[in-house]
Amino acid sequence: MDANQESPYNPFGMDESCQNCPELAESRSRVVHGYGDVSAEFAFVGGYPDAGADEVGIPFMGAGRETILDILRATGFTDSPPETTEPELDNVVLTYAARCHHPDREPTDEEFSACEPYLTSELRMINPEIIVAVGQHALEALAWEYTTRSAEEFDVEAEHASTVRGRGFEIVPMIEPREQTDAETEALIEHLLGILDRDYRQTKGRRGR
């Protein structure tokens, strides 16, 4: 963790009582903002919290938690045990494009748009080198804002465990953890280890670590 970081929960102090989307504000248990290391060079960005993440308040700690923790352990971002729902993270942040859970449906396009300033602010403050786009929703959100390709051109299944050049960072598409096969998980781990083995840092005035 950064020396000045007090907590991995919502480390940038974003609004935890947001009322921008009335239906989601009524259905959620909490707003699930980012979690992790504020000086991270890697960010995992998912679409929106499921019931498990909504309950504990930490991205990806619901369905597919074991898979995401396997990936984080294999790549050295955590040494927390597989049963944890509160991992200690190093050099990575977990976050979402939309921040609230509804038990019966996905967020609407308008609700994703209402959350966009939160994600944009987090990414600007973290300034990551690599963004792992977890699921189609996250990949499309990042494509629209940060690449020269249109969102409709992206298919997370076809581009899983590959690298897409973004504006100022690289994007690694990833199938939702709960939907991955063992082979897809291994491919993602191998791809991330390959990135870690090379000089992935861009020339954009990063602070020293």
Buried (B, 14 or more C-beta within 10 A) or exposed (E): BEEEEEEBBBBBEBEEEBEBBEBBEEBBBBBBBBBBBBBBBBBBBBBBBBEBBBBBBBBBBBBBBEBBBBBBBBBEBBEBEEEEBEBEBBBBBBBBBBBBBBEEEEBBEEBBBBBBEBBEEBBEEBBBBBBBBBBBBBBBBBBBBBBEEEBEEBEBEEBBBEBBEBEEBBBBBBBBBBEBEEEBBBBBBEBBEEBBEEEBEBEEEEEEE
